[in-house]
Amino acid sequence: MDIASEAARLRAAAEARPMRLPVNRKVDESHHAMTPDGLSVWFTIQVSPHSRIQEAIFERADHMPSDEECRRWLDLLVVGTKADEAPGLPGAMTRRFEAFERNPGLEAPIA
């Protein structure tokens, strides 16, 4: 599998059909890839009036995905910012990375 072209396909699908927060939380299979060695990769972009979240999820059935294999995909999927790993459950076979982009000009002032 060519990771670069598959990551480009996932990114294009996420850009074409971003999830609108808070109402649209449905993700379709166009946002998913499975490598020949069993790594499942999901990539979505979630948008609201004042922010945008790029989210990548990596999952294996037999063990937690390694830092190296996640980083290869993240470098191709998440652009314009750095993705941080979200806390996970102990013993989980899933890793989730998020990159938040805010537009302060569109946010309500803090009282």
N, C-alpha and C positions, 0 to 999 in steps of 0.2 A: 504494500500500500504506500502510495506517495503521500506523506503527511502534509506537505505543503498544499497540494491540490485539494485534499480532503478538508483541511482547515479553511481554505478559501471558499469551498462549497458551503461549509457550516456558517462561516461569517456572512456570506451572501444571503443565505436563508434567514439568518437572524436579522440582518439589516432589512430584508424585504418584508418580514413579518414580525416586527417587534411586539412584545407583549405590552399592552396598555395597562398601567397600574391605576387603581387597584382592581379593576374589573376583569381583565382578561388574563387568566393564569393557565391557559391551556397551551401545551407545547406539542407540536406534531413531530412525526418521524424525520422531517427534513432537517431538524435541529440535532440529529443523532447520527453518530458514526460508530462502527464496531471494527476494531483492528483484527487482523487474522489471529493474533495471539490472545484475543479475548478482552482487550481494553475497550470499555464502553465510554464514549465521549459525548457529552451534551453541551451545546452552546446556545445561550439565549441573550437577547438584549431586551431589557425592560425599561419602559419610558413612562415618565409622569410629566406634568407641566413644568417642573423645575429641576428634574434630575434624570439621569440615565444610568443604568446598571448593566455592566457586562458580566455574565456569569458562566463559568465553565465547571462542569461536573465530570469527574473521572471515577469509574467504578470497575471493579473486577469481582468475579465470583469466588476466586480462590485466595486472594491476598490484597492488601492495600496497594494501590498504584504508587510507584516510586517517585521520588522528587524529580529524578532525571526525565522520566517519561512524561510527567505532568508539565515540566518546564518546556520541553520540546513543543508541546501543543500550545501552551500559554503564550509563548513568544510569537506564535503565528495567529492566534485567535484574538487576544486582547491587545488593542492598539491605542496609542495615545495616553496611556496611563499604566500603572503597575497594579496587578491583581494581588490581593491578599487572601490568604487561606482562612476560611471561616472555621470556627471550632466544630469538631465532629464528635460523635459518640465513641467511647472506648470500644475497640474491637471492630469498628466499622470497616467495610471494604470500599467506602466511598470518600472522596475528597472533593471539596467545593471551594472554588476561588471566585472572588468578586472584585470588581473594579467600579467604584462609584465616581460619577462625574456630576458635579453640581453646577447650577447656573444661579448664583446668588441674586442676580437681577430679576429673576422670576419668583423668588421666594418671598413669602409674607414677612414683614418686619417682626422681630421678636419684641414683645411688649415689656 
